[in-house]
Amino acid sequence: MDSARNLPLLNDYQTYLRVEKGLRPLTCEAYDGDLKTFAEFIEGRHGVLLTAAQQDVRPSSNTCATMPSTRAQRRAS
């Protein structure tokens, strides 16, 4: 799955961060990676970023257990 449906919005946001906010390239890349991961999560629930609602963002207990960051946090503790 990719974030194709959200790609125009993500590209516009990257431009905003670089041009308007003057953020450094590595900061923009970090934001881009995180936002693409989030966009893929939302698209997995058949949504897009502009119309995502709180219930789209709140993961179920099954989803939480399989998210990479949650697994990594469990291993670290």
WODAMO-V284917 format. One record per pair of residues at least 4 apart in sequence whose C-alpha atoms are under 6 Angstrom apart, sorted by sequence separation. I is the first residue (numbers start at 1). J is the second residue. If there is no record, write none. Layout:
I & J
I & J
This chain:
3 & 7
15 & 19
16 & 20
17 & 21
18 & 22
31 & 35
35 & 39
43 & 47
48 & 52
52 & 56
59 & 63
18 & 23
42 & 47
43 & 48
17 & 23
3 & 39
3 & 40
2 & 40
